[in-house]
Amino acid sequence: MADKIKYELEFVIQSSPQLLYQYISTPSGLSEWFADNVNSRGELFIFIWDDSEEEAKLLSKKSGERVKFRWVEDEEEGNDYYFEIRIQVDEITKDVSLMVSDFAEEDETDESKMLWENMIGNLKQVLGSA
């Protein structure tokens, strides 16, 4: 299998960092925009879409700032891939951005980026920031 390459995306979002953090770090927040349903047991998050279910382990989080997950499947295969969602506030303008770091196979990068753009679009609608 080809190695995945890391990419980063930035999305400007009209929201307070505190509110945004609730949407990226809690099962109830994530189920509003990221998946159809999200459950968690400790550090294990279960993301449910239609008929599929994926498990991810919460690797780290910093309150009000970022969350980092690794899909259990990647962990079992010994891969270091992860996805991280980080809140960034511009020092001068106070603009709030969501920084997404993820990995995809080279021929799937555009598709993966588009998926994130759609999901962040959903988040913006939930926040009333669209």
Accessible surface in RSA format (square Angstrom, percent):
REM  Atomic radii and reference values for relative SASA: ProtOr
REM  Chains: A
REM  Algorithm: Lee & Richards
REM  Probe-radius: 1.40
REM  Slices: 20
REM RES _ NUM      All-atoms   Total-Side   Main-Chain    Non-polar    All polar
REM                ABS   REL    ABS   REL    ABS   REL    ABS   REL    ABS   REL
RES MET A   1   173.61  89.9  86.61  57.3  87.00 207.1  69.76  59.3 103.85 137.6
RES ALA A   2    67.10  61.7  46.34  71.5  20.76  47.2  57.35  80.8   9.75  25.8
RES ASP A   3   117.08  82.0 104.24 103.7  12.85  30.4  29.26  68.9  87.82  87.6
RES LYS A   4    54.63  26.7  42.99  26.4  11.64  27.7   8.70   7.8  45.93  48.9
RES ILE A   5    76.47  43.5  73.57  54.8   2.91   7.0  76.47  55.1   0.00   0.0
RES LYS A   6   101.32  49.4  73.29  45.0  28.03  66.7  39.13  35.2  62.20  66.2
RES TYR A   7    15.97   7.5   8.96   5.1   7.01  18.2  15.97  12.0   0.00   0.0
RES GLU A   8    88.26  50.7  62.54  47.3  25.71  61.2  27.52  53.2  60.74  49.6
RES LEU A   9    25.47  14.2  20.58  14.7   4.89  12.3  25.47  17.9   0.00   0.0
RES GLU A  10   100.76  57.9  70.94  53.7  29.82  71.0  20.33  39.3  80.43  65.7
RES PHE A  11    24.92  12.5  21.59  13.4   3.34   8.7  24.92  15.1   0.00   0.0
RES VAL A  12    75.10  49.4  66.87  60.5   8.22  19.8  66.87  58.1   8.22  22.3
RES ILE A  13     1.92   1.1   0.00   0.0   1.92   4.6   0.00   0.0   1.92   5.2
RES GLN A  14   127.63  71.4 110.85  81.0  16.78  40.0  48.00 102.2  79.62  60.4
RES SER A  15    22.32  18.9   0.80   1.1  21.52  49.6  13.81  29.4   8.51  11.9
RES SER A  16    54.22  45.8  42.86  57.2  11.36  26.2  39.93  85.0  14.29  20.0
RES PRO A  17    31.80  23.2  31.80  29.0   0.00   0.0  31.80  26.3   0.00   0.0
RES GLN A  18   127.36  71.2 122.88  89.8   4.48  10.7  66.40 141.3  60.96  46.2
RES LEU A  19    86.27  48.0  82.21  58.8   4.06  10.2  85.68  60.2   0.58   1.6
RES LEU A  20     0.00   0.0   0.00   0.0   0.00   0.0   0.00   0.0   0.00   0.0
RES TYR A  21    16.42   7.7  16.42   9.3   0.00   0.0  15.81  11.9   0.61   0.8
RES GLN A  22    93.44  52.2  93.42  68.3   0.02   0.0  35.68  76.0  57.75  43.8
RES TYR A  23    41.28  19.3  41.26  23.5   0.02   0.1   9.73   7.3  31.55  38.9
RES ILE A  24     0.00   0.0   0.00   0.0   0.00   0.0   0.00   0.0   0.00   0.0
RES SER A  25     7.71   6.5   2.23   3.0   5.48  12.6   0.51   1.1   7.20  10.1
RES THR A  26    39.08  27.8  38.62  39.2   0.46   1.1  36.80  49.4   2.29   3.5
RES PRO A  27    37.61  27.4  37.58  34.3   0.02   0.1  37.58  31.0   0.02   0.2
RES SER A  28    82.11  69.4  73.01  97.4   9.10  21.0  54.43 115.9  27.67  38.8
RES GLY A  29     6.98   8.6   0.00   N/A   6.98   8.6   6.95  19.1   0.03   0.1
RES LEU A  30     1.35   0.8   1.35   1.0   0.00   0.0   1.35   0.9   0.00   0.0
RES SER A  31    33.87  28.6  19.61  26.2  14.26  32.9   3.46   7.4  30.40  42.6
RES GLU A  32    98.98  56.8  75.15  56.9  23.83  56.7  12.79  24.7  86.19  70.4
RES TRP A  33     9.84   4.0   0.00   0.0   9.84  23.1   5.02   2.7   4.83   7.8
RES PHE A  34     9.42   4.7   5.73   3.6   3.69   9.6   6.12   3.7   3.30   9.4
RES ALA A  35     8.63   7.9   0.00   0.0   8.63  19.6   4.15   5.8   4.48  11.9
RES ASP A  36    91.29  63.9  62.69  62.4  28.60  67.6  29.44  69.3  61.85  61.7
RES ASN A  37    68.75  47.4  68.75  66.4   0.00   0.0  12.05  29.0  56.70  54.8
RES VAL A  38     7.47   4.9   0.00   0.0   7.47  18.0   0.00   0.0   7.47  20.3
RES ASN A  39    66.24  45.7  63.45  61.3   2.79   6.7  18.48  44.5  47.76  46.2
RES SER A  40    46.15  39.0  19.67  26.2  26.48  61.0   0.05   0.1  46.10  64.6
RES ARG A  41   157.93  66.3 142.66  72.7  15.27  36.4  75.57 103.3  82.36  49.9
RES GLY A  42    71.15  87.7   0.00   N/A  71.15  87.7  44.44 122.0  26.71  59.8
RES GLU A  43   105.56  60.6 100.22  75.8   5.34  12.7  32.09  62.1  73.47  60.0
RES LEU A  44    46.69  26.0  45.43  32.5   1.27   3.2  45.43  31.9   1.27   3.4
RES PHE A  45     9.38   4.7   9.38   5.8   0.00   0.0   9.38   5.7   0.00   0.0
RES ILE A  46    10.48   6.0  10.48   7.8   0.00   0.0  10.48   7.5   0.00   0.0
RES PHE A  47     0.32   0.2   0.32   0.2   0.00   0.0   0.32   0.2   0.00   0.0
RES ILE A  48    40.15  22.8  40.15  29.9   0.00   0.0  40.15  28.9   0.00   0.0
RES TRP A  49    72.22  29.0  71.01  34.4   1.21   2.8  63.10  33.6   9.12  14.8
RES ASP A  50   130.46  91.4 100.38  99.9  30.08  71.1  34.70  81.7  95.76  95.5
RES ASP A  51   151.69 106.3 113.39 112.9  38.29  90.5  44.06 103.7 107.63 107.3
RES SER A  52    57.78  48.8  52.38  69.9   5.40  12.4  44.05  93.8  13.73  19.2
RES GLU A  53   110.68  63.5  84.89  64.2  25.78  61.4  21.88  42.3  88.79  72.5
RES GLU A  54    65.61  37.7  63.51  48.0   2.10   5.0  17.95  34.7  47.66  38.9
RES GLU A  55    61.78  35.5  56.19  42.5   5.59  13.3  14.11  27.3  47.67  38.9
RES ALA A  56     0.00   0.0   0.00   0.0   0.00   0.0   0.00   0.0   0.00   0.0
RES LYS A  57    77.67  37.9  77.67  47.7   0.00   0.0  32.92  29.6  44.74  47.7
RES LEU A  58    20.88  11.6  17.14  12.3   3.74   9.4  17.14  12.0   3.74  10.1
RES LEU A  59    62.20  34.6  30.05  21.5  32.15  80.8  32.80  23.0  29.40  79.1
RES SER A  60    40.62  34.3  32.37  43.2   8.25  19.0  38.37  81.7   2.25   3.1
RES LYS A  61   118.50  57.8  90.46  55.5  28.04  66.8  46.60  41.9  71.90  76.6
RES LYS A  62   105.87  51.6 102.50  62.9   3.37   8.0  58.52  52.7  47.35  50.4
RES SER A  63    99.61  84.2  75.69 101.0  23.92  55.1  43.91  93.5  55.69  78.0
RES GLY A  64    30.08  37.1   0.00   N/A  30.08  37.1  19.10  52.4  10.98  24.6
RES GLU A  65    67.53  38.8  67.49  51.1   0.04   0.1  17.30  33.5  50.23  41.0
RES ARG A  66    64.68  27.2  64.68  33.0   0.00   0.0   5.67   7.8  59.01  35.8
RES VAL A  67     0.30   0.2   0.30   0.3   0.00   0.0   0.30   0.3   0.00   0.0
RES LYS A  68    55.42  27.0  55.42  34.0   0.00   0.0   5.65   5.1  49.77  53.0
RES PHE A  69     0.58   0.3   0.58   0.4   0.00   0.0   0.58   0.3   0.00   0.0
RES ARG A  70    41.91  17.6  41.91  21.4   0.00   0.0   0.09   0.1  41.82  25.3
RES TRP A  71    57.23  23.0  57.22  27.7   0.01   0.0  41.28  22.0  15.95  25.9
RES VAL A  72    29.57  19.5  29.55  26.7   0.02   0.1  29.57  25.7   0.00   0.0
RES GLU A  73   100.66  57.8  96.96  73.4   3.69   8.8  32.27  62.4  68.38  55.8
RES ASP A  74    11.05   7.7  11.05  11.0   0.00   0.0   0.68   1.6  10.36  10.3
RES GLU A  75    66.26  38.0  53.90  40.8  12.36  29.4  26.89  52.0  39.37  32.1
RES GLU A  76   139.34  80.0  99.73  75.5  39.61  94.3  46.81  90.5  92.53  75.5
RES GLU A  77    99.27  57.0  66.48  50.3  32.78  78.1  43.10  83.4  56.17  45.9
RES GLY A  78    64.33  79.3   0.00   N/A  64.33  79.3  35.50  97.4  28.83  64.6
RES ASN A  79    35.84  24.7  29.45  28.5   6.39  15.4   3.67   8.8  32.17  31.1
RES ASP A  80   112.18  78.6 103.61 103.1   8.56  20.3  31.46  74.0  80.72  80.5
RES TYR A  81    31.94  14.9  31.86  18.1   0.08   0.2  21.09  15.9  10.85  13.4
RES TYR A  82    35.55  16.6  32.06  18.2   3.49   9.1  20.46  15.4  15.09  18.6
RES PHE A  83     3.38   1.7   3.36   2.1   0.03   0.1   3.36   2.0   0.03   0.1
RES GLU A  84    20.35  11.7  20.11  15.2   0.24   0.6   0.14   0.3  20.21  16.5
RES ILE A  85     0.24   0.1   0.22   0.2   0.02   0.0   0.22   0.2   0.02   0.0
RES ARG A  86    60.66  25.5  60.66  30.9   0.00   0.0  22.67  31.0  37.99  23.0
RES ILE A  87    10.66   6.1   1.24   0.9   9.41  22.7   1.24   0.9   9.41  25.5
RES GLN A  88    81.24  45.4  77.53  56.7   3.71   8.8  27.14  57.8  54.09  41.0
RES VAL A  89    57.12  37.6  39.94  36.2  17.18  41.4  39.94  34.7  17.18  46.6
RES ASP A  90    65.62  46.0  56.16  55.9   9.46  22.4  17.68  41.6  47.95  47.8
RES GLU A  91   147.52  84.7 132.43 100.2  15.09  35.9  56.12 108.6  91.39  74.6
RES ILE A  92   159.43  90.7 134.03  99.9  25.40  61.2 138.76  99.9  20.68  56.1
RES THR A  93    83.28  59.2  56.38  57.2  26.89  64.1  63.23  84.9  20.05  30.3
RES LYS A  94   135.64  66.2 123.59  75.8  12.05  28.7  88.80  79.9  46.84  49.9
RES ASP A  95    76.15  53.3  70.59  70.3   5.57  13.2  12.55  29.5  63.60  63.4
RES VAL A  96    13.01   8.6  10.10   9.1   2.90   7.0  10.10   8.8   2.90   7.9
RES SER A  97     8.37   7.1   8.37  11.2   0.00   0.0   1.42   3.0   6.95   9.7
RES LEU A  98     0.00   0.0   0.00   0.0   0.00   0.0   0.00   0.0   0.00   0.0
RES MET A  99    22.83  11.8  22.68  15.0   0.15   0.4  22.68  19.3   0.15   0.2
RES VAL A 100     0.07   0.0   0.00   0.0   0.07   0.2   0.04   0.0   0.02   0.1
RES SER A 101     1.21   1.0   1.21   1.6   0.00   0.0   0.16   0.4   1.04   1.5
RES ASP A 102    20.99  14.7  20.99  20.9   0.00   0.0   0.00   0.0  20.99  20.9
RES PHE A 103    38.27  19.1  27.57  17.1  10.70  27.9  27.57  16.7  10.70  30.6
RES ALA A 104     6.66   6.1   3.71   5.7   2.95   6.7   6.66   9.4   0.00   0.0
RES GLU A 105    34.24  19.7  34.02  25.7   0.22   0.5   1.14   2.2  33.10  27.0
RES GLU A 106   135.29  77.7 122.36  92.6  12.93  30.8  39.03  75.5  96.26  78.6
RES ASP A 107   129.11  90.4  88.88  88.5  40.23  95.1  51.07 120.2  78.04  77.8
RES GLU A 108    85.76  49.2  85.55  64.7   0.21   0.5  19.48  37.7  66.28  54.1
RES THR A 109    14.81  10.5  14.79  15.0   0.02   0.0  14.79  19.9   0.02   0.0
RES ASP A 110   109.47  76.7 104.36 103.9   5.12  12.1  33.27  78.3  76.20  76.0
RES GLU A 111   126.04  72.4 121.68  92.1   4.36  10.4  40.84  79.0  85.20  69.6
RES SER A 112    22.26  18.8  17.24  23.0   5.02  11.6  12.27  26.1   9.99  14.0
RES LYS A 113    65.49  32.0  65.49  40.2   0.00   0.0  17.59  15.8  47.90  51.0
RES MET A 114   112.34  58.2 111.10  73.5   1.24   3.0  71.50  60.8  40.85  54.1
RES LEU A 115   105.22  58.6 102.92  73.6   2.30   5.8 104.69  73.5   0.53   1.4
RES TRP A 116     8.05   3.2   8.05   3.9   0.00   0.0   4.47   2.4   3.58   5.8
RES GLU A 117    88.31  50.7  79.25  60.0   9.07  21.6  22.98  44.5  65.33  53.3
RES ASN A 118    92.55  63.8  85.47  82.6   7.08  17.1  23.94  57.6  68.61  66.3
RES MET A 119    18.86   9.8  18.86  12.5   0.00   0.0  14.02  11.9   4.84   6.4
RES ILE A 120     1.21   0.7   1.21   0.9   0.00   0.0   1.21   0.9   0.00   0.0
RES GLY A 121    28.63  35.3   0.00   N/A  28.63  35.3  27.28  74.9   1.34   3.0
RES ASN A 122    67.69  46.7  65.87  63.7   1.82   4.4   9.74  23.4  57.94  56.0
RES LEU A 123     0.00   0.0   0.00   0.0   0.00   0.0   0.00   0.0   0.00   0.0
RES LYS A 124    52.32  25.5  52.32  32.1   0.00   0.0  12.50  11.2  39.82  42.4
RES GLN A 125   130.07  72.7 110.15  80.5  19.93  47.4  27.29  58.1 102.79  78.0
RES VAL A 126    56.73  37.3  25.25  22.9  31.48  75.9  33.52  29.1  23.20  62.9
RES LEU A 127    29.84  16.6   0.91   0.6  28.93  72.7   5.32   3.7  24.52  66.0
RES GLY A 128    69.60  85.8   0.00   N/A  69.60  85.8  35.53  97.5  34.06  76.3
RES SER A 129    18.21  15.4   0.65   0.9  17.56  40.5   4.73  10.1  13.48  18.9
RES ALA A 130   100.63  92.5  32.66  50.4  67.97 154.6  62.66  88.2  37.97 100.6
END  Absolute sums over single chains surface
CHAIN  1 A     7515.2       6067.3       1447.9       3418.6       4096.6
END  Absolute sums over all chains
TOTAL          7515.2       6067.3       1447.9       3418.6       4096.6
